[in-house]
């Protein structure tokens, strides 16, 4: 912080006045939406099967995520930053209760990872020039694809559902994928949980040739790697 201090003594009424002016310049930081309280339920075994690799791990009420760090992803001996989760795992239980959110919260990110250049923020999905293209306004636009769905987390609590809206839990998808077959598989998983009482899901991106097919986020934006294929077990 830079401060400038000045003083002035007016010559009025024989009294002395001191006027002090502070001019402060504060660095600008992006304003991030805040997470809801993250209360873990020990009866859930989200990573029951010990999914690997273990990178930057986060434990949320509705899921566990391993987020990519500055490691060598493509085997070229150089560190890579993909800006996406490597995998997300979660348990779904049979339940008659749901705790629906009143609205869709803004997308969040992790401030520490963002400042370190590891995680993107929501601006990464704002592709310059895309609004002028008619086709990307419909099924061919990029959206934030939930790995652990909001609807699944609503079986636990509203806070758990709220905290699915983080880029730690999202990978770029085209709208026709996100609202098509991916949505159908999500619904099947909850249906199976209601039949078999407990279901475990492991999902994440798969890359051919271990190299990016496309990056979202231009200029100074944190980039997010576009996947080639999604896997949900």
KAJO-V608613 format. One record per residue. N is the residue number from 1. SS is DSSP state (helix for helix, strand for strand, loop for the rest). PHI is phi in radians with two decimals (none if undefined). Layout:
N | SS | PHI
N | SS | PHI
//
This chain:
1 | loop | none
2 | strand | -1.77
3 | strand | -2.12
4 | strand | -2.18
5 | strand | -2.00
6 | strand | -2.35
7 | strand | -2.36
8 | strand | -2.50
9 | loop | -2.06
10 | loop | -1.21
11 | loop | -1.82
12 | strand | -2.16
13 | loop | 1.01
14 | loop | 1.20
15 | strand | -1.73
16 | loop | -1.90
17 | loop | -2.11
18 | loop | -2.04
19 | strand | -1.87
20 | strand | -2.04
21 | strand | -2.06
22 | strand | -1.95
23 | strand | -2.04
24 | strand | -1.99
25 | strand | -2.07
26 | loop | -1.87
27 | loop | -1.14
28 | loop | -1.53
29 | loop | -2.08
30 | loop | -1.12
31 | loop | -1.52
32 | loop | -1.72
33 | loop | -1.06
34 | loop | -1.71
35 | loop | -1.22
36 | loop | -1.34
37 | loop | -0.93
38 | loop | -1.88
39 | loop | -1.81
40 | loop | -1.46
41 | loop | -1.82
42 | loop | -1.19
43 | loop | -1.32
44 | loop | -1.59
45 | loop | -2.02
46 | loop | -1.12
47 | loop | -1.96
48 | loop | -0.99
49 | loop | -1.71
50 | loop | 1.10
51 | loop | -1.06
52 | loop | -2.15
53 | loop | -1.42
54 | loop | -1.70
55 | loop | -1.94
56 | strand | -1.59
57 | strand | -1.60
58 | strand | -2.24
59 | strand | -2.02
60 | loop | -1.85
61 | loop | -1.07
62 | loop | -1.82
63 | loop | -2.95
64 | strand | -2.08
65 | strand | -2.31
66 | strand | -1.94
67 | strand | -1.68
68 | loop | -1.14
69 | loop | -1.95
70 | loop | -1.43
71 | strand | -2.08
72 | loop | -1.60
73 | loop | -1.50
74 | loop | -1.89
75 | loop | 1.34
76 | loop | -1.65
77 | loop | 1.45
78 | loop | -2.00
79 | loop | -1.19
80 | strand | -2.16
81 | loop | -2.19
82 | loop | -1.56
83 | loop | 1.26
84 | loop | -2.52
85 | strand | -1.25
86 | strand | -1.34
87 | strand | -2.77
88 | strand | -2.33
89 | strand | -2.19
90 | strand | -2.79
91 | strand | -1.82
92 | strand | -2.03
93 | strand | -1.94
94 | loop | -1.14
95 | loop | -2.78
96 | loop | -1.73
97 | loop | -1.81
98 | loop | -2.48
99 | loop | -2.16
100 | loop | -1.19
101 | loop | -1.30
102 | loop | -1.24
103 | loop | -2.74
104 | loop | -1.62
105 | loop | -1.25
106 | loop | -1.21
107 | loop | -1.26
108 | strand | -1.92
109 | loop | -2.53
110 | loop | -1.63
111 | helix | -1.04
112 | helix | -1.12
113 | helix | -1.21
114 | helix | -1.13
115 | helix | -1.12
116 | loop | -1.48
117 | loop | 1.37
118 | loop | -1.67
119 | loop | -1.90
120 | loop | -1.43
121 | loop | -2.07
122 | helix | -1.13
123 | helix | -1.15
124 | helix | -1.09
125 | helix | -1.54
126 | loop | -1.55
127 | loop | -1.38
128 | loop | -0.99
129 | loop | 1.50
130 | helix | -1.16
131 | helix | -1.14
132 | helix | -1.47
133 | loop | -1.79
134 | helix | -1.04
135 | helix | -1.17
136 | helix | -1.46
137 | helix | -1.51
138 | loop | -2.09
139 | loop | -1.28
140 | loop | -1.87
141 | loop | -1.56
142 | strand | -1.43
143 | strand | -2.27
144 | strand | -1.51
145 | strand | -1.50
146 | strand | -1.00
147 | loop | -1.53
148 | loop | -1.60
149 | loop | -1.25
150 | helix | -1.06
151 | helix | -1.07
152 | helix | -1.18
153 | helix | -1.18
154 | loop | -1.13
155 | loop | -1.27
156 | loop | -1.74
157 | loop | -2.99
158 | helix | -1.15
159 | helix | -1.10
160 | helix | -1.09
161 | helix | -1.16
162 | helix | -1.01
163 | loop | -1.40
164 | loop | -1.40
165 | loop | -1.51
166 | strand | -2.22
167 | helix | -1.24
168 | helix | -1.23
169 | helix | -2.06
170 | strand | -2.44
171 | strand | -2.34
172 | strand | -1.00
173 | strand | -2.33
174 | strand | -1.36
175 | helix | -1.03
176 | helix | -1.15
177 | helix | -1.33
178 | helix | -1.09
179 | loop | -1.75
180 | loop | -1.97
181 | helix | -1.12
182 | helix | -1.11
183 | helix | -1.14
184 | helix | -1.11
185 | helix | -1.16
186 | helix | -1.02
187 | helix | -1.18
188 | helix | -1.08
189 | helix | -1.09
190 | helix | -1.24
191 | helix | -1.11
192 | helix | -1.14
193 | helix | -1.09
194 | helix | -1.23
195 | helix | -1.50
196 | helix | -1.76
197 | loop | 1.37
198 | strand | -2.51
199 | strand | -2.38
200 | strand | -1.97
201 | strand | -2.20
202 | strand | -2.18
203 | strand | -2.50
204 | strand | 2.92
205 | strand | -1.47
206 | strand | -2.20
207 | loop | -2.05
208 | loop | -1.50
209 | loop | 1.12
210 | loop | 0.94
211 | loop | -2.46
212 | loop | -1.12
213 | loop | -1.58
214 | loop | -2.93
215 | strand | -2.04
216 | strand | -1.78
217 | loop | 1.82
218 | loop | -1.93
219 | loop | 1.10
220 | loop | -1.56
221 | loop | -1.24
222 | loop | -1.21
223 | loop | -1.53
224 | strand | -2.31
225 | strand | -1.40
226 | loop | -1.54
227 | loop | -1.34
228 | loop | -1.66
229 | strand | -2.66
230 | strand | -1.93
231 | strand | -2.18
232 | strand | -2.37
233 | loop | -1.87
//
